[in-house]
Amino acid sequence: MPLILHAIQQRFPDLEIHQVEAGVPEQFQRLMDGRLDVGLGRASLAPPTVASELFRLDPLGVLVAEEHRFAALSAVPVASLAAEPLLLAEEERAPEFNQFVIELCRSVGFAPTPYRGTVESIRASLDLVGGQQCVLCAPSSCVSPPTGIVWKPLVAPPSRYPWSVLWRVGDSSQHVRALVRCARTLSQQLGWLEPQGQAASSA
């Protein structure tokens, strides 16, 4: 998102941008009632009044403590997650991400064991991971792990999380159209939708 916003700000230097941190269900609601012009997230659960365009397939990985057995691996097989408590997102905030992770686990023959507790912040999540209470799945573009925590890509199968630009159906705003075009152009330039092997150096 920072790359897209930088590109749109260069094109429209006088445009006033207000960034809002909101889960995808809340983005859908804000788009529908006019409180948000553009959103970003997985579009699988989008209502008919929200349009979308896929612009990035983001390698999915797992965050673990440096002392965890996964930390010594170059990549983590998805089936290995069967033996780990997996911290899922709050269901109300990110049902589409939880669905994606659960479907990935089921694709190799198991249902994940969710960590029993819940957290309301990234910091709290990382504290649990650092304490080896659980592991946490995250797309590569969303992580900047602190000291003591590492991100490892998931393989067998490798998985890529779909990011889409979201906007109201019928919104013909010049700035909305321009932002969608910026996302599309960056995607093409940086190979965000290229096959896994080709995209690795660009992602």
N, C-alpha and C positions, 0 to 999 in steps of 0.2 A: 504493500500500500504506500509506503513512503516514496518509492520510485514513481508510482503513478501520480501521486499528489505533486511531486516535484516537477514532473513533466507538464501537468496541467497548469501549475502556477507560473511556469515559464511562458506558457502560451497566453495565459490571462493573468498578468501580474496584478491587476486590480481586483481580481476575484477574491471575495472573503470566504474562507473555508473554515468550517467549524467541525472538528473531529469529535465523534461520539463513540465511546466504548460500549458496545451492546452485543449480546448474543444474537444468533441468527433469528430465532423466533421473535425477539423484540425488534430486530431490524425489519422483518416482514410487517409487523404491526405499525411501526413508525412510517414505513414507506406507504402503506395503505391509507394512513390518516394524514399524510402530508407533512409529518414532522422530520422526515429524512428524504433526501433526494437520491442518494446512491448508497448502496450497502456492499458488503463483501463477505462471501461465505459459500458453503455448499448449498446448491440450489435444489437438492433432491426433494425437500419438503415445501417448496415455494407454492403459495396459493396462486390461482389463475390470474390474479391482478398484479403479480410481480413477474417482470421479465428478467431474463438472465443471459449471460454469455460466459462460457468457460474460457479462462485465459491462462490457468496454470495447473499443472499436475505436479504436485509437490511431494518429493520422497518422504515417506512416513518412517519414523524411527521410534526408539524407546530411550527415555532418560533413566539413567541408573546411577547409583553411587559409585565412586571410583573403586571402592572395595568389593563391589558386586561381581559375581562370576561373569556376567555379561561384558564387563568393562574390558576384559582381556581379548574379547572377540573383535574381529574387523566388522562383522555384521551378525545380526541375531536372527535365527530362524523363527518364523512366527509360531511354530509349534512349541518352542521353548517357553513361550508365555503361559502355557498351560499350568506350569508349576509355580507361577508367581501371582501374588495379589496385585491386581491391576486397578490403578486409580482412574476411574472414569470421571468425566465432567459432570457438573450438576445437570440433571436431566432437563430442567426447565430452561437452562441457559444454552445447552449445546446438544440437543437430542440427535441432531444430524451427525455430529462427530462420534458420539457413542454408538450410533447405528453402524457407522462405517467400520469402527474398530471391532465391534461384535461380529459383524458379517465377515470380516477378514479372518477372525479366529475360527468361526464356524466353517470357513472354506477349507480349513486344514483339519477339521474333525473334532473340535472341542469348543465348549462354551467357556469364556473367561471367568475367572473367579474374581469378582469385584472386591476391592478393598472396602471393608465394612463402614468406615467413617466417610465423612464428606468434608470438603473444604470450600471456601468462598474466595480464595485468592491464589494467584500463581505462587506467591512466596510461601504460603502454607503448603501447597503441593510439593514444592521443591524441598521444604523442610522434611516432609515425610519420605521423599525419595532419598534424600541425603542420609536419613536415619535408617535406610534399608527396610522401611515398613512396607514399601510397595514399589512398583515401577509405573512409569507414566508414558503413554504414547503421545507423540507430537510430530507435526510436519516440520521439515528442516528449516523453513523460513520463519518459524515461530520460536526458535530456540536461540538463546544466548546463555547457556548454562553457567551458573556461578562455579567458583572453585569447589572441587569435591564431587561434581556431577558431570557425567559425560553423556553424549547423544550417540547412539549407534543405529545405523539403518536396519530396517527389517527386510529380510529376504525369505525366499522359499515359502510363499512367493514374495517378490518385491512388491511394494504397494505405493501408490501415489495418491495423495489427497487432492480432490478437485476443488479449486477455488474459482468462483464466478463473480462477476460484477452483477449487482442486483439493482433494479430500478422499477418505477411504476410503469405498468403497461399504458401506453398512450402518452407518456411524458415526452414531449418533443423539444424540451429545453436545449438550447445551444450548448450549455455547459455540461449537461448530462451526456449528450451525444458525444461531446469532445472527450469526456473522461472515458467513456466506453472505447472510443477510438484509441486513446492513449494506452489503455490496458491491452488492446489487441495488438498495437504496434510493438510495445515492449515484449509481449509474449512471442511475437515473431522474431524480434531482434535477439532475444536472449534464449530462444529455444525452449520455452517453458512447456510446450505441448509436444516436444519431440519424444521419440521412443526413449525408454529408460537409459540405455547405454549412451546415446548421443546427448541426452540432457544433463548427464551427471556433472560435466564441467561447467555448465551454464547455471545450474540451480544453486 
